């Protein structure tokens, strides 16, 4: 074997040995991942009870379809994203266990928030000045977790409400507005408005698009209901529901605001949504002439 080949083999062995050393060192220094914070699987939770010091409690129940419903302090479809975000607490790995049993030190003796996931309890105490974290208690142990959930847990209960006007996957069978009245008959939409302009597009596709606009309508904000004097109403009847959903048109511009008086809430939508929801479609050939 030539001297050059021998040198190359030695260099190759050294490179491999160095690579193995680097790999071993990185593995040894790799931080050990925490086990999940709890053994409770988020997907198995059927109810969530949120007790809040000085504020109304919030109760959330999972429906047969897997979506969530608020049952207290009001009855509304829940924002599934917010609920699933809350459930993430159960499977956290990013936490620090605190070696202390002095609950008063962390304001856990009188917690501001207590959450029951079914019968499993998590309490929230004081915030830590380091890295935006908060103390929580599970069973007899205290942990520090990122301070992601506390402020909307202690805020307006409507933060847990869905922004959808009609809930999850609604199926409209009748729709009455100040401008038109649509009813589903024999799988076809019938326009029952008394006076219909010849410019209005009454085709199946056009009327179906109006219904789709309502079924997918979503607000960008939801607030407690304010008393209004406007008496224009909307009545939406959904498949499988005995009573229609009633809205009051609070404002048309600059924002479209629709209130549900019996729920004491109002939805705020972009003003551009008014035409999509309340103005019947114009025939294409009429638009082209304009």
C-alpha positions as CSV (number, residue, x, y, z in Angstrom):
1,X,0.0,0.0,0.0
2,X,1.4,3.4,-0.9
3,X,2.2,6.0,1.7
4,X,-0.5,8.4,0.2
5,X,-3.2,5.8,0.6
6,X,-2.2,5.1,4.2
7,X,-2.4,8.8,4.9
8,X,-5.9,9.1,3.3
9,X,-7.2,6.1,5.4
10,X,-5.9,7.6,8.6
11,X,-7.5,11.0,7.8
12,X,-10.8,9.2,7.0
13,X,-10.7,7.4,10.3
14,X,-10.0,10.6,12.1
15,X,-12.9,12.4,10.4
16,X,-15.3,9.6,11.3
17,X,-14.1,9.5,14.9
18,X,-14.5,13.3,15.2
19,X,-18.0,13.1,13.8
20,X,-19.0,10.5,16.2
21,X,-17.5,12.5,19.1
22,X,-19.5,15.6,18.0
23,X,-22.7,13.6,17.7
24,X,-22.3,12.0,21.1
25,X,-21.5,15.4,22.7
26,X,-24.7,16.9,21.2
27,X,-26.8,14.0,22.4
28,X,-25.4,14.3,25.9
29,X,-26.1,18.0,26.1
30,X,-29.6,17.7,24.6
31,X,-32.1,18.9,27.1
32,X,-34.4,16.2,28.6
33,X,-38.0,16.7,27.5
34,X,-40.5,17.0,30.2
35,X,-43.3,14.4,30.3
36,X,-46.8,15.9,29.5
37,X,-48.1,18.0,32.3
38,X,-51.1,15.7,32.9
39,X,-52.3,12.2,32.0
40,X,-55.7,13.5,30.9
41,X,-56.2,13.4,27.1
42,X,-57.7,16.6,25.7
43,X,-59.8,14.7,23.3
44,X,-61.6,12.8,26.1
45,X,-62.7,15.9,27.9
46,X,-66.5,16.4,27.8
47,X,-67.0,19.5,30.0
48,X,-65.1,22.5,31.2
49,X,-66.0,24.6,34.2
50,X,-64.2,27.9,34.7
51,X,-64.6,29.5,38.1
52,X,-63.4,33.2,38.2
53,X,-63.0,35.2,41.3
54,X,-65.5,38.1,41.3
55,X,-66.9,37.2,37.8
56,X,-69.5,34.9,36.3
57,X,-68.5,31.3,35.9
58,X,-68.3,29.8,32.4
59,X,-69.5,26.3,31.5
60,X,-68.6,24.6,28.2
61,X,-70.0,21.3,27.1
62,X,-69.0,19.1,24.2
63,X,-71.9,18.2,21.9
64,X,-72.5,14.8,20.3
65,X,-70.9,16.1,17.0
66,X,-67.7,17.0,18.9
67,X,-68.2,20.8,18.8
68,X,-68.5,22.9,22.0
69,X,-71.4,24.8,23.4
70,X,-71.4,27.5,26.1
71,X,-74.2,26.8,28.6
72,X,-73.4,29.5,31.2
73,X,-73.5,32.4,31.7
74,X,-75.4,32.3,28.4
75,X,-76.2,29.7,25.8
76,X,-74.3,30.2,22.6
77,X,-72.2,28.2,20.3
78,X,-68.6,28.2,21.5
79,X,-65.5,29.2,19.6
80,X,-63.9,25.8,19.1
81,X,-60.5,27.3,18.4
82,X,-60.5,29.0,21.8
83,X,-61.7,25.8,23.6
84,X,-59.1,23.6,21.9
85,X,-56.4,26.2,22.8
86,X,-57.5,26.0,26.4
87,X,-57.3,22.2,26.3
88,X,-53.6,22.4,25.3
89,X,-52.8,23.1,29.0
90,X,-53.3,19.4,29.7
91,X,-50.6,18.3,27.4
92,X,-48.0,20.9,27.9
93,X,-44.3,19.9,28.0
94,X,-42.9,23.4,28.4
95,X,-43.1,23.9,32.2
96,X,-41.1,24.1,35.3
97,X,-42.0,22.3,38.5
98,X,-41.6,24.4,41.6
99,X,-40.2,22.9,44.8
100,X,-42.4,24.7,47.3
101,X,-45.6,24.0,49.1
102,X,-46.3,27.6,50.2
103,X,-49.4,28.3,48.1
104,X,-49.9,31.8,49.5
105,X,-46.5,32.7,48.1
106,X,-47.9,32.2,44.6
107,X,-51.4,33.4,45.3
108,X,-52.7,29.8,44.8
109,X,-54.3,29.7,48.3
110,X,-57.1,31.9,46.8
111,X,-56.8,31.4,43.1
112,X,-58.2,33.9,40.6
113,X,-59.2,31.1,38.2
114,X,-60.0,27.5,38.7
115,X,-60.7,25.2,35.8
116,X,-62.3,21.8,36.0
117,X,-61.7,19.6,32.9
118,X,-64.4,17.1,33.7
119,X,-63.3,16.4,37.3
120,X,-59.6,17.3,36.8
121,X,-58.7,20.6,38.5
122,X,-56.1,23.3,37.5
123,X,-55.9,26.5,39.5
124,X,-54.2,29.7,38.4
125,X,-52.2,31.9,40.7
126,X,-49.8,34.9,40.4
127,X,-47.6,35.8,37.5
128,X,-43.9,35.4,37.5
129,X,-41.8,38.5,36.6
130,X,-39.5,36.2,34.6
131,X,-40.4,35.3,30.9
132,X,-44.1,36.1,31.2
133,X,-45.0,32.9,33.1
134,X,-47.7,32.1,35.6
135,X,-48.0,29.7,38.6
136,X,-50.5,27.0,38.5
137,X,-51.4,24.1,40.8
138,X,-52.3,20.6,39.8
139,X,-53.1,18.2,42.7
140,X,-50.4,19.1,45.3
141,X,-47.8,20.3,42.8
142,X,-47.0,23.9,41.7
143,X,-45.7,24.6,38.1
144,X,-44.7,27.6,36.0
145,X,-46.2,27.7,32.6
146,X,-46.2,30.4,29.8
147,X,-48.8,33.1,30.6
148,X,-50.9,32.5,27.5
149,X,-54.4,31.8,28.9
150,X,-54.9,33.9,32.0
151,X,-56.1,37.1,30.5
152,X,-58.8,35.7,28.3
153,X,-59.9,33.4,31.2
154,X,-60.4,36.5,33.4
155,X,-61.9,38.7,30.6
156,X,-65.2,38.9,28.9
157,X,-66.9,35.5,28.8
158,X,-67.9,36.2,25.2
159,X,-64.3,35.6,24.2
160,X,-65.3,31.9,24.2
161,X,-68.3,32.5,21.9
162,X,-68.3,31.6,18.2
163,X,-68.1,34.5,15.8
164,X,-70.4,32.6,13.4
165,X,-73.8,34.2,13.2
166,X,-75.6,30.9,13.0
167,X,-73.4,28.4,14.7
168,X,-71.6,25.3,13.4
169,X,-72.5,24.1,9.9
170,X,-76.0,25.6,9.9
171,X,-78.6,24.5,7.3
172,X,-81.1,27.3,6.5
173,X,-84.6,26.3,5.5
174,X,-86.2,29.7,5.6
175,X,-84.8,33.3,5.6
176,X,-86.8,36.5,6.1
177,X,-85.2,39.9,5.9
178,X,-86.6,43.4,5.3
179,X,-85.7,43.1,1.6
180,X,-86.7,39.5,0.7
181,X,-88.1,36.2,2.0
182,X,-86.6,32.9,0.9
183,X,-88.0,29.4,1.7
184,X,-86.8,26.0,0.8
185,X,-89.5,23.9,-0.9
186,X,-88.9,20.6,-2.6
187,X,-85.1,21.1,-2.4
188,X,-85.5,24.5,-4.3
189,X,-85.3,28.0,-3.0
190,X,-88.5,30.0,-3.6
191,X,-88.5,33.8,-3.4
192,X,-91.7,34.8,-1.6
193,X,-91.1,38.5,-1.7
194,X,-94.3,40.2,-3.0
195,X,-92.7,42.8,-5.3
196,X,-89.8,41.4,-7.4
197,X,-88.0,43.6,-9.9
198,X,-87.3,42.1,-13.3
199,X,-83.6,43.0,-12.7
200,X,-83.4,40.5,-9.8
201,X,-81.7,37.2,-10.5
202,X,-84.0,34.5,-9.2
203,X,-82.0,31.6,-10.6
204,X,-81.3,28.6,-8.3
205,X,-77.6,29.4,-8.3
206,X,-78.1,33.1,-7.4
207,X,-80.5,32.4,-4.5
208,X,-78.4,29.5,-3.3
209,X,-75.4,31.9,-3.1
210,X,-77.4,34.3,-0.9
211,X,-78.1,31.4,1.5
212,X,-74.5,30.4,1.5
213,X,-73.5,34.0,2.4
214,X,-75.7,33.7,5.5
215,X,-74.6,30.2,6.4
216,X,-70.9,31.3,6.3
217,X,-71.4,34.8,7.8
218,X,-68.9,35.5,10.5
219,X,-68.4,38.6,12.7
220,X,-65.1,40.1,13.6
221,X,-66.3,41.0,17.1
222,X,-69.1,40.0,19.5
223,X,-70.2,42.2,22.4
224,X,-73.0,42.4,25.0
225,X,-76.3,43.6,23.6
226,X,-77.1,47.3,23.8
227,X,-80.7,48.4,23.7
228,X,-81.7,49.8,20.3
229,X,-84.7,51.5,18.8
230,X,-84.3,50.2,15.3
231,X,-87.1,47.6,14.6
232,X,-85.8,46.0,11.4
233,X,-85.6,42.3,12.0
234,X,-84.2,39.1,10.4
235,X,-85.6,35.7,11.0
236,X,-83.6,32.6,10.2
237,X,-85.0,29.1,10.5
238,X,-82.5,26.2,10.6
239,X,-83.1,22.6,9.9
240,X,-83.8,20.6,13.0
241,X,-84.6,23.7,15.2
242,X,-88.2,24.4,16.3
243,X,-87.7,28.1,16.8
244,X,-86.1,30.6,14.3
245,X,-83.1,32.7,15.2
246,X,-84.1,36.4,15.4
247,X,-81.8,39.3,14.7
248,X,-82.3,43.0,15.0
249,X,-80.5,45.2,12.5
250,X,-78.7,47.7,14.8
251,X,-76.6,49.3,12.2
252,X,-75.9,49.0,8.4
253,X,-72.9,51.3,8.1
254,X,-70.1,51.9,8.7
255,X,-70.3,48.4,10.3
256,X,-73.1,46.0,10.0
257,X,-74.3,45.2,13.5
258,X,-76.9,42.4,14.2
259,X,-78.2,41.8,17.7
260,X,-79.8,38.7,19.2
261,X,-82.1,40.2,21.8
262,X,-82.9,37.0,23.6
263,X,-79.2,36.2,24.0
264,X,-78.2,39.8,24.9
265,X,-75.3,39.8,22.3
266,X,-74.6,41.7,19.2
267,X,-72.3,40.8,16.3
268,X,-70.2,43.3,14.4
269,X,-69.4,42.6,10.8
270,X,-67.7,44.6,8.1
271,X,-70.1,47.1,6.4
272,X,-69.3,45.4,3.0
273,X,-71.3,42.4,4.3
274,X,-74.6,44.3,4.1
275,X,-75.0,43.9,0.3
276,X,-74.0,40.2,0.4
277,X,-76.6,39.4,3.1
278,X,-79.4,41.8,2.3
279,X,-79.4,42.8,-1.3
280,X,-80.8,40.3,-3.8
281,X,-78.5,39.5,-6.7
282,X,-78.8,41.5,-10.0
283,X,-78.9,39.6,-13.3
284,X,-75.5,39.4,-15.0
285,X,-76.7,41.1,-18.2
286,X,-78.0,44.1,-16.3
287,X,-74.7,44.5,-14.5
288,X,-72.9,44.4,-17.8
289,X,-75.0,47.2,-19.2
290,X,-74.1,49.3,-16.1
